């Protein structure tokens, strides 16, 4: 069994914000599987399903981003999932908007949700699908305000594409492993022609 966790903040006011890309991506997987992530379990909403013939638990922690580790730790224990069978979908302010990066392990960087998970599990040995939210062509003076503000209408098409690619990356991880997903999705973005 694999545990697939999308990070975000509960509440309608956060629905279409950069910090909720993890929720959106795991919701896309649930939609593709025909399930709703709605069953309360501990400090998360979950759904059990099969994805690429693999038993999975799709989860959205309800602890708010900075305490995501509390919910993830409980789910790992509840489902007896080895940490290496955890996949986390997360926004990444240090990557350009629309960029996708898969990693097999590593530090949390500046992401408080990832710091919480690594701290709670006492391990960074899990896969993560990082979705770039750094705005292109505009400066962000207050990162916290930016990640909690709704996407602009002009960004929504790019958001939908990013969510689709993140869902595809999870499927590749399940079928062929993180390294294959890294080879397919960790491409350097070509600069736009002027």
Residue pairs with C-beta under 8 A, 6 or more apart in sequence:
1 54
1 55
1 56
1 57
1 79
1 81
1 85
2 51
2 54
2 55
2 56
2 57
2 81
2 85
2 86
2 87
2 174
3 56
3 57
3 59
3 72
3 75
3 76
3 79
3 81
3 85
3 86
3 87
4 26
4 29
4 51
4 56
4 57
4 58
4 59
4 87
4 89
4 170
5 22
5 26
5 44
5 59
5 60
5 61
5 68
5 72
5 75
5 86
5 87
5 88
5 89
5 117
6 21
6 22
6 23
6 24
6 25
6 26
6 27
6 58
6 59
6 60
6 88
6 89
6 90
7 19
7 22
7 23
7 61
7 65
7 68
7 88
7 89
7 90
7 91
7 113
7 114
8 14
8 19
8 20
8 21
8 22
8 23
8 24
8 60
8 61
8 65
9 17
9 19
9 20
9 64
9 65
9 148
10 60
10 62
10 64
14 20
14 148
16 150
16 151
16 156
16 159
17 147
17 148
17 149
17 150
17 151
18 91
18 93
18 133
18 146
18 147
18 148
18 149
18 151
19 65
19 91
19 147
19 148
20 91
21 89
21 90
21 91
21 131
21 133
21 159
21 162
21 163
21 166
22 60
22 88
22 89
22 90
22 91
22 113
22 131
23 60
24 159
24 163
25 89
25 129
25 131
25 163
25 166
25 167
25 170
26 37
26 58
26 59
26 60
26 89
27 37
27 60
28 163
28 164
28 166
28 167
29 51
29 58
29 167
29 170
30 36
30 37
30 47
30 49
30 58
32 51
32 167
33 47
33 49
33 50
33 51
33 58
34 49
35 47
35 48
35 49
35 58
36 47
37 45
37 46
37 47
37 58
37 59
37 60
38 45
38 47
39 45
39 46
39 47
40 46
40 62
41 59
41 74
41 75
41 78
42 71
42 74
42 75
42 78
43 61
43 62
43 63
43 70
43 71
43 74
44 59
44 60
44 61
44 62
44 63
44 71
44 72
44 74
44 75
45 59
45 60
45 62
46 57
46 58
46 59
46 60
46 75
47 57
47 58
48 55
48 56
48 57
48 58
49 56
49 58
50 56
51 170
51 171
51 174
52 171
52 174
52 175
54 174
56 174
57 75
57 79
57 81
59 71
59 72
59 75
61 67
61 68
61 70
61 71
61 72
62 71
63 70
63 71
65 112
65 113
65 116
66 112
66 113
66 116
67 116
68 113
68 114
68 116
68 117
69 115
69 116
69 117
69 118
69 119
69 120
69 121
70 116
70 120
72 86
72 88
72 117
72 120
72 121
73 117
73 120
73 121
75 81
76 83
76 86
76 121
83 121
83 123
83 125
83 126
84 125
84 126
85 126
86 121
86 126
86 127
87 126
87 127
87 128
87 129
87 170
87 173
88 114
88 117
88 126
88 127
88 128
88 129
89 128
89 129
89 131
89 166
89 170
90 111
90 113
90 114
90 128
90 129
90 130
90 131
91 111
91 130
91 131
91 133
91 147
92 99
92 101
92 109
92 111
92 130
92 131
92 132
92 133
92 134
93 110
93 111
93 133
93 134
93 143
93 146
93 147
94 109
94 110
94 132
94 134
95 101
95 130
95 131
95 132
95 133
95 134
96 132
96 134
96 136
96 189
97 132
97 133
97 134
97 135
97 136
97 155
97 158
98 132
98 136
98 158
98 161
98 162
98 189
99 131
99 132
99 189
100 129
100 130
100 131
100 132
100 162
100 165
100 166
100 169
100 185
100 186
101 129
101 130
101 132
101 185
101 186
102 127
102 128
102 129
102 130
102 169
102 173
102 178
102 181
102 182
102 185
102 186
103 127
103 128
103 130
103 178
103 182
104 125
104 127
104 178
104 179
104 182
105 124
105 125
105 126
105 127
106 124
106 128
107 118
107 124
108 114
108 115
108 117
108 118
108 124
114 128
117 126
118 124
127 173
127 178
129 166
129 169
129 170
129 173
129 181
131 162
131 163
131 166
132 162
133 147
134 140
135 146
140 146
151 159
165 185
168 185
169 181
169 184
169 185
172 180
172 181
172 184
172 185
173 180
173 181
